[in-house]
Structures are given as C-alpha cells and as structure tokens.
Amino acid sequence: MRSIVLLSFLFSFNGTLELNANEHDINWEEARQFWAFVSPSKVDSPEIDDRGWSRGDIDLFVLSEMKKNGLEPEGDASSEVLIRRIFYDLIGLPPSSDELERFKEDTDEKKYERLIDSLFDRPEYGEKMASTWLNIARYAEDQAHQVGNNVKFFYPHAHRYREWVIKSYNSDLPYDQFIRLQLAADKIEGTGNEDLVALGFLGLGPQYYDRGRLEVKAEEWEDSVDVVSRGFLALTVACARCHDHKYDPISVADYHALAGVFASTQIHKRELDNEGGSKTVIHVVKDGKAQDLPIYNRGDVQDKGEVVPRAFLKILSGEAPKIFTKGSGRLELAEAISDPQNPLTARVAVNRIWQMLFGRGLVYTTSNFGHLGARPTHPELLDHLAISFIEGGWSVKSLMKKILLSSTYRQSSLVSSDKRIKDEENKFYSYFKRRRLSAEMIRDSMLVVSGELERGDSGNESSLISNQKNLRRTVYSKISRKELDHYLALFDYPDANIHSSSRDETVTPSQKLYFLNSSFVLARSSAVALALVTEDKASSIEKIYRRILSRPPSMEELSNAMEFIRSGKEKEKERWSGLAQNLIISNEFIFRD
C-alpha cells in the first residue's frame, strides 16, 4: 500500500493523472462513467469473415482484436504440449507418460473435454487453485514480528482455513457464496461448523504488539480494508486512509466507513465441538461492539473529525449509500460485494482466472481496476465472461472450462520472431506465452517423477519445506511472514504480509545453483534412477526420459545419454542419478509451453 501511496504522490507531482477526490467536489455522475464502475453489458460477438479458427465467442472477441492490430492466431499446440499445459493449469502436476499416450491414442473428438472434466474431479484441482487464492488472502501461520515462542503471534490451526479453501474449489462452491462465507460465515443462517473456518480470511491477518492501543488497531483495520477491497473489488481503498484518494472516487470517509466494520470485529480463536467430545480450534473473527469511526485526519488517531456510519463505498452504492446497521456490518458488506449488480466483483474474479491460465489478465493490473490501473485490452470479452459467470451460478469450473475449450487457450507457443516483436507482451493473445513453473509446481513435479509424492492429507498440520522427509505437496507447507522459506523465496513466492495477486518470474544464477546442489533435488534424482534403471541401458534411458519429460528421447539424446553413462568418472549409480538430474534442471521440465 505504501508503494501505491508513493506512486500516487509522484503522479500528483507531475500533474498528469490526478483527480480531484475531495468528496464534496467529486462529480459522482461523471465518476460513475469510468469503465470499472459501469455495469457489464451484453454485446454480441464480433462478425468476422474468417471464422475457421474460432471455436466460440471467446475466440471471436480475441480474433477481432488481433486483426485490428495486423495479427493472426497460431494453430493448436501438439497433443503432448496441450495435455502438459492443461495438467499444470488445473492440478499443478505433470501428466504421466501413460496418461499422455492414452490421450494421444484416443480418437474421440470429445477427448479434450473429457480430460478437463476428469481433472476437475481430482482432489489435486482444489490444491492447485488454493495456491493462488492463499496469496490473495495473504495466508500465513505467524507474524512478521515475534519474540521467542509467544503463542499470541502464531496461528497453529491456520491449516484449517487452507483446507476449507481447497474443499471449496473442489466442490465448486459458487464464488458469491465463497465471498460471503469468508466475510460473514457466522452471520449466515444455516452455516455449519465446517464453513465457520472460512472466517480465517480475516482471522489470520497480521497482528501487532500492544493491540489495545488505538494506533495499533488502526493498522490492523487498514490491513482488513486492503485485503477485502483489493482481493474482491480490485480497488485500492486503503490509499484513502489519510486523505481522499488521489485518483479514484474514494473518499477518506469511504475508508473510515469500511474500517468501522473491522473496528466492530474481533479476531477470535474458537473451539468447535466434534463427535466424541474432542475439540477443533479455528482462527476466525466475531462481532465486537458495533461502532462507527470518526475520520482520523491525516491518519492521526488523535485528530478526530466527523463520525461516519459503517457503509459500502459510495461509488458502488448508487445515489444512496448502503449504510450497515446489523452488528459489525460484515454480512451487509459481504452482500454488497457479492451482489450481481456490483460492476466489479464478477469482472475481478473472471480476470484472475484469465491471468491464471494465460499469465496476464485482460486487465493487466489484476488488483487495481482504478484510474492508475491498466485498461482492459478486451473490454467486451471481459464483460461477456463476467455476465456468463454470473448467469452460470458463479461456477468457477464452468468459467474455466469455457476458456479451456477455446482456440485461444489451445494455441501453440511456437511463434515467429516478427510476431514476438509485434505482440511482445502478448496482450492480444496471438500465441500462447511460455512460462516458468511456479515454486509449488517445480517441487511437486520433482516428487511426482520420483514417485514419492504423498497425497490426500489436506486436513493435517503444515510441514516445513526444509524438512527432507517432507514429501507432501508444497501447498501444505508452513508459510511464515517473518522468514519465508528460502526455497519459496528463491522461486518468487510472494511476501505473506500483504495481499498479492501475481508472481514475479525471475531467472537468477541462484536458481540454477539450487538445482545443481540442493540435497532435495539430488534425492529426487537418485529416486528416479533407483526406480527405473535396469541392466538394459537403452531401455533405462528411455524410461527416465518418459518419466521426467513425458516423452521418449530422440536418437541424438539417446546416443548422448549412453555416452554419458559409459564414460563418466563417477560410479555408475551416480551417473544415472546425474542423468535424471540433468533432465530435471532442463528448461523443458521447469517451463510449460
């Protein structure tokens, strides 16, 4: 948030983008004409003469923009590339060579759609999807500041929230309900114990020393305002804490109206009764004393202005502000955010899914739809998907399937240098962008190819990645705000102190050194060799290639591998492990096309 404030100052100084955001001077009628605050509208798909490439409406919208910019789409990727792509995008794991061969040999034209449905049904789907949402929710199990083992600064039961997120994606919980439960599960009639843990979205937030001091409470309220507004609405409301927003129609009164909701909410460690008399502890929130906050001028809690009622953002409330009167106001806030008439919520959710699948959103700034954010590259497509999402019952799986079936998603990543120059950022989606696997995917893939991945234990407590005996999926690892695991930091896992909507994709010498020297990588390489090597060297090489790269070696690769095994100075066992390690550290393994 502080970086956003600094950027705001710089733009203000240059005088190029600043809006007059004093609430009394805002022209609300004009402000509501900004694209993000206008409700999505249905638009017919473009009329295009050459429709042969298109498989549906998505492709027509994308193709229309390509042609306007002198671009043509790429054809479908090969079966080998496509199945690997969709496995990683849906379950975060590579396909086995057997799965790949079955897909290639299947002649049914519906085989691709059946593959999508089968991956949706696998428990690994929820694990993959949860990895992204947990970054948005700034999930962690401790605080950035700790003294010794002070239990107040740890969340030993945080994994229960993570488990709830995984189950929600696997069951295809409607996204509007996904929002409501995370903000107000305790206020929704008929909610069972299994859904109360959803309140960990708020209950696992950062806490600070001297929590009784007003200055400290104000910091925690800001975190809640920030994660809710950026996570669900892609608005930087926290920038209006000290002053009216410099660029968006969000006033300091708007900020304090939302902060009042969280000032009326308490972080709470709750015990749930289980059958047999045992207890389950969850980190959640509950209503405290309902209170409206005064405006703290310039963010100074000692300088109090007028009191503002708890309410939703004026820019999203029509002519009359939606004032909250029921308890803390969390349920009313959840209902206002998840309202189908809210112009932002569905767009933001759709854009996050698009980013997950293509590497960039239709709005590049996925958590900022305001004036400082990017404009949509395909506004009509964004609205088309948002409306379809709502009309489809807010089903994430249905939305993803619609995108996955498109020709846009199936494009090859093999593209001419001229096109890469013309569409360098691939903002027109004229080819599929090659991307490095995430930290979780790299580690999990090594465990898959070594045959060691432990599955099906989502309800258990977290494990340390540094523990060499930990063979679980990376999503089940401990996440620390104070000291992020070295491996996760090395491969761009985001800072868990704040909301994060995207990952950097760095390439550093330290990453290659990790692959060369890590005891974890060496152990996985040895496990591959131990499982597959026989006296038949050529057959063993082919098995290792198929296991790690899901394909047989070329004649040249086979010849080089045979020479490597025969002529190395190390013991033969180490040479086989070295061959496996060389494939694991190859770009073919750690990138997906």
N, C-alpha and C positions, 0 to 999 in steps of 0.2 A: 504494500500500500504506500509506503514511504517513497518508493521509486516512482510511483504514479504521481504522487504529490509533487516530486521534484520535476517530473516531466511537465506537469501542469504549469509549474512556475515558469519553465523555460518557454513554453508556448505563449504564456501570458506576456512574458517579456518581449517576445518577438511580435506579439500583437496580431498573429495571423489567424488563430482559431478560436480565440476567447469569445464566449457568450456572456451576456450579462445575466448572471444566475441569481441575482437578488430576487427572492421570491416575489416581492411586491412589484418588481419590474418585468418579470417573465411574461411574455406573451404566450399564454398557455395554448391558445388556438394554433399559433404558429409552431410552438414546440411539439405539438402532437402530430405535425405533418412530417416529422423526421421518420425515416423508413421504419426504424425499430419499434416505434410507438403506434404505427398504423397496423390494424389487424390484417393478418394474411388474407389474401384474396384469391379466389379460384380463377385460374387462367387456363384457357385451352392450350394444349401442347402445340408448338410451332408447326406450321405447314412447311415441309421440306420435300423437295423433288426426289432427292436420292435418299430413300428410307431403308435401303437394303441392309445397312449396318445395324440399324436400330432394332432393339427387342422390346421397347416400351417407351412410356412417356419420359422417363429419366433420360434416356439416350437422345430423344428428340430435343429436349432442352439443352443438353450438353453439346450436341452436334450443331445446333443453331449458333451457339457462341463460337464454336470452333470455326465455322465457315465465315462468320463475320470477321474473324481475325486471320483468315487465309490459312487455316489448318485443316488437316484431315485426320481421322482417328486411326489408330493401329488396329490390326486384327486381333483375334483371340490369342492368348498365350497358349503354349502347349499344355497338354494334359498334365505332364509332370510338374510344370510350373504352377498351374492353376490349382491343383489339389494341395500342393505345399502352401500356397498363398492362403487358401481358404481354411486349412487346418490351423495355421498360425493366427489368422484373424478371428476365428471362432473359438478355438480351445487353447491357443498359445503353445501348441506342441506340434512336432513334425509327424507326418504320416509314416507308417512303416512301409518297407518295400512291398510287403504283401498287399497292403491297402492300396498302394499306388498301382500295382499290377492289376488288381481287381477292377479298379476304376478305368484303367486303360482298355481292358478287355471287354468291359460292359458296353454293349452296343445300343442299349435303350436310350432314346433321346431324353428321357426324364432322369437319367442317372445323376446329373449335376444337382437337380433339385432334391433328389433323394439324399444325396450326400449332405446337403445343407441341413435338411431335416434331421438326419441321423446325428450330426454334430450338435445341433440344438438340444438333442435328447441326452447328450453325455454330460455327466456332472462336471467335467472339466470346463464346460462352457461358462458356468457361473464363476468359476475360479478365474478364468481369463477376464471376464467383464468386470469383476470386482476389483482387479488390479488398477483399472483406470478410475473407477469411482472412489476408491480409497484415497487416491491422490487429490481428487476434487474435495473430498471431505476432510483433508489434512489429518488422516488417521495416523495415530502413534500410540505408544504404550507408556510414555513417560513425558517429562517436561524438559525444556532446554536448560533449566537451572535446577540443580539438585545438590543437596548436602547429605553425603553419606547415603544411608538407606531409608531416608524419611519417606514413609509409605504414602504420605499425602501427595507426593509428586509422581506416583506410579499408578498405572491402570492395569493391574494384573488380570483383569477379566475383560480386557478390550477385545479379545478374540471372539467374544460372543457377538459383538456388533459385526465384525468381519464375516462371521458365519451367517448372520442374517442377510447381509448383502449378497453373499454367494447364493443362498437359497432363493432370495427374491428374484435374481436373474434366472436361475434355473426353472423356477415356476412361472416365469414371465409375468410377474406382478405388474399390473398396469402402472405406467410411470406416474400418473397423477396420484395414485394411492401410495406409491413409493415416496413421493414428496410428503404427503400428509402424515404418513407414519413416522417419518424421520423428524418431523417438527412437532407433532402433537399426538402420538400414538396413545398416550394416557388420557387424552380428551375425547377420543373417538369411541362411540358406543359400540360394544361388542368386540373390542380388541382383546385378544388373548395374550397370555404371558409371552408367547413366542414372538409377538410383534412389539412388545414394550422395549425390547433391546434395541429397536430401531432408533430410539432416542439417543443412542450413543453418538449419532451425528453431531448433536450439541453437547452431550455429556462427556465426550472425550476431548474437548477443546483445551487449549492452553490455560493453565492456571498460574498465578504468580504469588510471590511472598506477600504477607500482610494483606490477605484477601478482604479483611474488614475495612480497609481504607478505601475511601471513595475514589481516589486516583487509580488504585489498582482495579477496582470494579469496572471503572470506565474503560480500561484497556481490554478487559475480558468481554465487555459488551461490544466493543469495536470488532473483536475477532468474530463474534457471532453474526453481527451485521454483515461483515465482509464475506464470510463463507456462505451465508444464505443468499446474499444479493448477487455475488459473482457466480456461485455454484448453480443457482436455479434461474437467474434472470440475466446474467452476463452484464450487470451494471456495477460500477464502482461506487456504491453508495457511501462506503467508509471515507471516501475523499471529501465528503461534506460534513465531517465531524467538527472541524474547527471553523469552517466558512462555507458559504454556499458553493456548490460545485462550479468549477471554473468553466466547464464546457457543456455539461448536461443539465437539464431542468430538474435538478435535485437540490433542494434547499437544506440548510442546516437544521431547519425544523423537521424536514423529512427524516433526516438521520436520527434525530432525537426521538421522533415518533416511533421509529423501529427499535431504537435502543431501549426504549421503555418496555418493550415486550420482553427483552432479555434481562432488563433490570428487575422484572417481575418473575423471573425464572431462576431456580436454584439448581446447581449441579448436585446430583444425588446418587449415592450408592444404595441400590435397592436389592432386597433379598426376595426371591421368588420361591414359593413352596413347591417341592417336587413330590411325586408319589414315593411313599416310603419314609417321608419325613425329612429328606435331605433338602438342602437349600442351594439355589443358584444365585450368584451375585452378579449384578449387571451395573454398568456405569451409565446413568441416564440423567434426566432432568425432571423437575417437578415445579408446579406453580409455587411461588412465594407470595409475598404480599403484593397485590396489584398496585402499581404506582406509575404515574405519569412523570416524566422528567422535565426539568427546566432546561432551556437551552444553555449549555455551558459555553459562554462566549470565548472564542478562540481556543476551545478545548480545555479551558481552565475551570476545574470543578468548583473553584472558589468564587468564580464570577458568573453568577446565575442570572439568566434572563427570564423571559416568559415561559410558563409551563405549557407544554404541548401534549395533547392527548395521544395515546397509542393509536397508531393508524398506519394504513398502507400508503405507498408512495402516491403523491398527488397526480403525477403524470400518468399513472396507470389506473386512476380511480374515477375517471370521468369528471363531471362537474362537481360532484360532492365527494369529499374524502371519505374513505371507508374507515370509520373510527371503530376501534376494538373495545368492546365492553365486557367480554366474557373472560374472567380470570386474567391471566397474563396476556391473553390475546394470541397465543401461539396457534390455536385452532383456526381462528379467523385469518391469521396470516397465511397459514397453510392453504386454506380455501381460496384466498385471493391469488396466491401464486399458481395453484393448480386449476384455476378457473379456465375453461376452454376459451373464454373471451379475452383472457390475458394475451396480448400480442407477442409476448416474449417467450413464454415458457416452452411451448412446443418447438419454436424455432431454435432455441438454445439447445434443447435435447437432440433434435434432428442434426444440428450442426456438429455436436460432439460425436455422434455416431458416424457421420460422414468423415470427420477428421480421423477417427479410429481406423477406418477402412482405407482411406486414401492418403493419410499423412498430413493433410491440411484441410481445414474446414471450408465450406462455401463462404463463411465469414472467417477470415484467417485468424482474427483475434477472438478465440472461442469464449473467453470470459470477459469480453468488453464489446458490447454492441452499441456503446455510446458514441459521441462525436469523435473521440480520439481513437476509437476502434476502426478496423477496416470496414469498408462497404462490401456487401455480398457480391461475389463475382457472378452469381447466377440467382438473382433475387426471385425470379418467377419459379425456379426449381425449388428454392428454399421454401417458398410459400406452398407450393404443390405438396412437398413432403410433409410440411407441418400440418396441413389440413388433413392429409391422408393419415397421418399419425393419430390425430385426434379422432377422426371418424373410424379408425380401426381399433378404437378402445385403448389407445395409448400403449399398444403392444410393441415392445422393443424388438422381439423376434420377427414380427411381421414387417416392421420397418426395415430391419437388416436384410431380411430375405428379399424384399423388393429391390434393394440396392444390389445385393449379391447376384441377382439374376440378370442384371443389366449388362449390356455390352461394354459400358463404360468401365465397370469393375473388372471385366474379363480381359481387358486389353493387355497386349504384350508390353514389357518394359524395354524391349529391344527397339531402339529408336535412332534415327539418323542424327548426326551432329548438328545439321542445319535446324532440325526441329527442336533440339535441346537448346539451341541459341534463341530460337523464336519464341518458345514457350518454356523458358529456363526454369521458372518456378512451378511449372505445370498447373498454373491456375485455371487453364482451360481444359484440363484433364484430357489432353490429346494423346496421352500414353500413360502407362502405369508406372508410378515412381518406385524405384528400388529403394529399400530402406533396411537399415541395420535392425536386427532383432533387439528387443528390449532386454534389460538386465535379467528380468524373470525368464524370458524365453530362452536366452542363452544358457543359463544354468539348468533350467528344466530340460532343455533339449539334450544337454550332455548326460543327464540322468536317464533320459529315455533311451538313448542309443547304447548306453552301458547296461541297460536292463535293470537298473537299480531304483528307479523312481518308486517311492512309496505313495500309494493313492488312497483316497477315501477316508481321510481323517480330519475333516474340516472342523469338527467340534472340539478338537484338542487344543491345548495351550500352544503358544508360539514357540518356535525354536530359533536358536542362534545360527545364522549362516556360517559363522566361523567354526561351529562345531562340525568336525569332519564326519561325524556319524549321522549328521542330519541329512537325510535323503528325501525329505518332503518337498513339495512344490514351494517355490520361493514366496508365493503369496502368503504362506503360513509362517513366515519369518518374523522375528521381532523387529519393529520399526521404532527407532529412537529419535527423538527431537534433539537430544543433547549431542549424541555422537552417532551419526548414521553409519551403518556397516560399511567398511572400506570397499567391499566388492560392489555394493549398490551404488555408492558414490562414484566409483570408477566408471560405471556404465550409466551414469546420468539419471539415477533415481532422484526425484525432486526432494527439496527440503520439506520435511513434515511439519514445520512450524506454521506454514501458510498454505492456503489453497493453491493448488497447481493444476492447470488444465492441459498441459502438454509437456513433453520431454524434449530436452536438448538431444542432439545426436552427434556427439563429438567423436573424433578419431584421434587418439593420442598414443605416443610410444608406450605409456604405462599400460594401456590395454593389451598390447602385443606382449609386453613383458609378463603380464598376468598369465596369458595363455601359455607362455613358454615355461614359466617357473612355478605356477600355482600347484600346490600339492593336491588340490581338488581336481584340477584338470588332469594331472598325471595319474591320479587314482582312477578316474573315469576311462582314460585311455588304456590303462592296464586291464580294467574290467572288460572292455571290448575285446582286447586281444585274448584274454583268458577264455572268454566265452566262445570265440569263433575260430581260433587258429587250430588247424589240424596238420597232418604231415603233407597234405596236398597244398603246396604254397599258392598256386594259381587260384584254386578254389577258395582258400582263406582270404586272399586279397579281394576277390570278388565279393565275398560275404561282408568284409569290413566296409567296402565301398557302399554296398547296398544298405547296410545298417546305418551308416553315418550320413551319406548323401542321397539315399533312396534311389540309387541308380548303379548300374554296373560300370566298371572302369573302361575307358577307351583302350585300344590296343597300345597306344603310347603310354598311357598311365599304368597299364598292367606291366609293360616292359620296365618302366622306371621303378615301379614298386618292387618287382622281382630283383632288380639290380640292387636296390636299397637293402633288401632283406639279406641278400647273399654276401654283400661286400662290406657291410658295416663293421666297425671295430668293436661295438658293444656286443654283449651277449645277445643271442637270437631273440630271447624273450623281450629284451629291452628294445630291440629293433622293431618288433611287431607293435609294441606299445608306442614307439616313435612314429610308426606309420599311421596309427589311429590318431595320435595327437596332431600330426600334420594335417589330417583331414578336418579335425575339429577346429583348428585355428584358421582354416581356409575361409575366404570370403563367401564361397558357395554355401558354407554351413552357417555363418553368422549374419548373412544378409538374405532377404527374401525378395524375389522379383515380382 
